[in-house]
Every structure is written in structure tokens, then in C-alpha cells.
Amino acid sequence: MNILKNNIPYVNITNREKVTVARFETYVKCATVLREYFFLGFKSYESFRTIVIFYYPEINSLKLKKFWNCVLLDKEVRRYVEIVLEKLKKV
């Protein structure tokens, strides 16, 4: 989803506004990934954490918890979570 290209005239937007819209887009991506986990049956943080740490034990648990709560929209955490999601979809 690209909010910037779809809804806002690109030429009339400041750099600060572009950063804000990019943050919104990141939030949407993270929320979409978390929603897919929810629909796969991982409806609690504990179940989500267990499956992600099974594949990536080195992931920071605090960052993962903040990602679950949509407080920290970290690209590295999102990448790990997306990879695990793709593995789960193949099973």
C-alpha cells in the first residue's frame, strides 16, 4: 500500500510530511503482518513470541513485544516476523 502515491499530490508535500506519511505506511505494513498472524491462530503475544523465537532465537524479546504492541515499528523485527509468516504459510 502506498498512501503517498494514491492519496496525496506528491508535488505539494513537504519533506516532513513525506516522513510522516512513510511512518503511516510502515504502521500499516506492521499491522497487516500482525493481523495475518492473528488469523493463523496466533492470538496472544505468547504464542506469537514462541513461534518467532523458534525460528530466530537471537531476536530481541523486548523489541518483539514492542512490535506486537505497535510501539516499535522496527524494520529488522518486521523482516524476521515476515519471514516466519511466509514459512508458516508454506506448512
C-alpha positions as CSV (number, residue, x, y, z in Angstrom):
1,M,0.0,0.0,0.0
2,N,1.4,3.3,-1.0
3,I,-0.6,6.1,0.7
4,L,1.6,8.8,-0.7
5,K,1.2,7.9,-4.4
6,N,-2.5,7.0,-4.1
7,N,-3.9,9.9,-2.0
8,I,-1.6,12.9,-1.8
9,P,-0.5,15.1,-4.6
10,Y,3.3,14.4,-4.5
11,V,4.4,17.9,-5.7
12,N,2.6,19.7,-2.9
13,I,4.1,17.8,0.0
14,T,7.0,18.8,2.2
15,N,9.8,16.5,3.3
16,R,8.4,16.5,6.8
17,E,5.0,15.4,5.5
18,K,6.7,12.7,3.4
19,V,8.3,11.3,6.5
20,T,5.0,11.3,8.4
21,V,3.3,9.5,5.6
22,A,6.1,7.0,5.4
23,R,5.6,6.3,9.1
24,F,1.9,5.7,8.4
25,E,2.8,3.2,5.7
26,T,5.2,1.4,8.0
27,Y,2.5,1.1,10.6
28,V,0.0,-0.3,8.0
29,K,2.6,-2.9,6.9
30,C,3.3,-4.0,10.5
31,A,-0.4,-4.1,11.4
32,T,-1.1,-6.2,8.3
33,V,1.6,-8.7,9.2
34,L,0.2,-9.0,12.8
35,R,-3.3,-9.4,11.5
36,E,-2.2,-12.3,9.4
37,Y,-0.6,-14.0,12.5
38,F,-3.9,-13.5,14.3
39,F,-5.9,-15.1,11.5
40,L,-3.4,-18.1,11.5
41,G,-4.3,-18.7,15.2
42,F,-1.5,-16.8,17.0
43,K,-3.9,-14.6,19.0
44,S,-1.7,-13.9,22.0
45,Y,1.7,-12.4,22.4
46,E,3.0,-15.6,24.0
47,S,2.0,-17.8,21.0
48,F,3.4,-15.2,18.6
49,R,6.6,-14.9,20.5
50,T,7.1,-18.6,20.7
51,I,6.9,-19.2,17.0
52,V,9.1,-16.3,16.1
53,I,11.8,-17.2,18.6
54,F,11.6,-20.8,17.4
55,Y,12.9,-19.6,14.0
56,Y,15.0,-16.7,15.3
57,P,16.2,-17.2,18.8
58,E,18.6,-14.2,18.5
59,I,15.7,-11.7,18.2
60,N,15.4,-9.2,21.0
61,S,12.3,-10.1,23.0
62,L,11.7,-6.5,24.2
63,K,11.7,-5.3,20.5
64,L,9.4,-8.1,19.6
65,K,7.0,-7.2,22.4
66,K,7.0,-3.6,21.3
67,F,6.4,-4.7,17.8
68,W,3.4,-6.7,18.9
69,N,2.0,-3.6,20.7
70,C,2.8,-1.4,17.6
71,V,5.0,0.8,19.7
72,L,8.2,-0.1,17.8
73,L,8.0,-0.4,14.1
74,D,11.5,-1.8,13.6
75,K,12.4,-2.9,10.1
76,E,14.6,-5.7,11.3
77,V,12.0,-7.1,13.5
78,R,9.4,-6.8,10.8
79,R,11.7,-8.6,8.4
80,Y,12.1,-11.6,10.8
81,V,8.4,-11.7,11.5
82,E,7.5,-11.6,7.8
83,I,10.0,-14.4,7.1
84,V,8.4,-16.6,9.8
85,L,5.0,-15.8,8.4
86,E,6.0,-16.9,5.0
87,K,7.4,-20.2,6.4
88,L,4.1,-20.8,8.3
89,K,2.1,-20.2,5.1
90,K,4.1,-22.9,3.3
91,V,3.4,-25.5,6.0
